[in-house]
Amino acid sequence: MPPISSEAVTIALMALSVPAISAAGAGVAFVFGRVIEHRKSRFETFHRLLANLVRGVGDKPFADEQIAALFELRRYRHYYPILPGILRNLTATWEALDSSAAAYLVPALRRATEDIEAWNHRQRWWAPWRSWSSA
């Protein structure tokens, strides 16, 4: 049997590696596509929840929906740096209404604001680099 040349080995390895490299590239593209899709979905859901929280100001039937939206907003830690300001402004708006829905919603808004601010403080203390990035 004649010896196999190094050129033949190189060509054979290249022929075998092209499909593997292509498959790996497709896998990476798929994963990044899913990550971008997931971020877009969370962005849209966050803003829909925020609109649900704000839209019913002054209407009693919306108080339960707003409590549910407030509960769901707590899952979006990515937006925690801006949420306390939004919730404080909304709390002031509800306090000015002096309605039974306000008596129901204001304590929940205050508690959520305190919890989010406490979490933000812990993150700055434990991982200060997280407060440096805008992402």
N, C-alpha and C positions, 0 to 999 in steps of 0.2 A: 504494500500500500504506500503510495507516495506521500511525503510529508505535506501537511496543510500550511499554506503560506499565511503570513501575518495579514496580508491584504484581504484574503478570503475570510479570515476570522473577523476582521474589522467590518467588512461588508455584511457579513451574517449578523453581527451584533447590531449594526445600524438598522438592518431590515427588521430585526425583532424589537428594537427600542422605539421606533417611530410610532407604532400603534399604542405602546404603553405611554409615551409622552403625550400623544393626542388624547388618550383617555384621561390622563391626569389633568391636562389643561381644561378639558370639558368639565371635569369634576370641580375644579377650582372656580370656573366661570359659573357653574350651577350654584355653588355655595354662596358666592358673592351676590349673585342675583337674588337668592332667597333672603340674604341679610338686608339688602336694599329694599326689597318688597316688604319685609317685616317692619323695618323702620318707617316706611311710608304708611303702612297700615296703622302702626301705633300713633304716628303723628295725627292722622285723620281721626282716629278714635279719641285721642286726647282732646282735640279741638271740638269734637261733637259733644263729649262729656262736659267740657267747659261751657259750651253754649247751652246745654241742658241745665246746668247749674245756675246760669245767669238769667235765662229767658223768663222764668216764672216769677220774677220778683213782684210781690204784691198779690199773687193769686194763691188761694189756699190749696186747690187741687194739686199744685205742682210741688208742694213741700216734700212729699214722700219721694217724688222723682229726684228732687234736688239732694236729699239725703243720700239716695242711692248713687247719684252721680258723684257726690263728694267722697263717698266710700270708694268708688272705683278710681277716682283721681289719685288716691293714695298709692296706687300701684305704679304710677308713672314717676319713678324716682329721677329719671332723666330731667324732668321739669321742676324738680324741687327748688332749685335756686330762684325761680320766678313765682312759684305758687304762693308763698306767704303774702306777698304784696297784693296779689289778685284777691286772695281770701280776706285780707284785712279790709280792702275797699268794699268787697261784697258784704262783709259783716257790718260796716258803717252804713251801707245802704239799707240793709235789713233792719238795723236798730232804729233808723229814722222812721220806718213804717209803723211800728208799734201795733202789730197785728198778732193774732194767735199763731199764724205760720211763722212769724219772726221769732216768737218765744220758743218755737220748736226748732228752728234752724240755726239761730245765733249761737247757742251753746255748742252745737256740732261744728260750726265753722270755727269757733274759737279753739276748740279742742284739736281740730285738724291742723290749724295754723301752729299751735304750740308743738304738736308732734312733729310736723315737718321742719319747723325751726330747730327743734332739738336734734333731729336727724342731720340737718345741715351742719349744725355745730359739731356733732360727733365726727362727721366726715372730714371737716376741716382740721380737726384735732388729730384724727388717726391717719388721714391720708391727705395732706395739704395739697399734693399735686392735682387732686381731683377738682379743687376749687380754682386752679389756674387755667384749666382748659375750658373752652366754651362748648365742647361737645358733651 
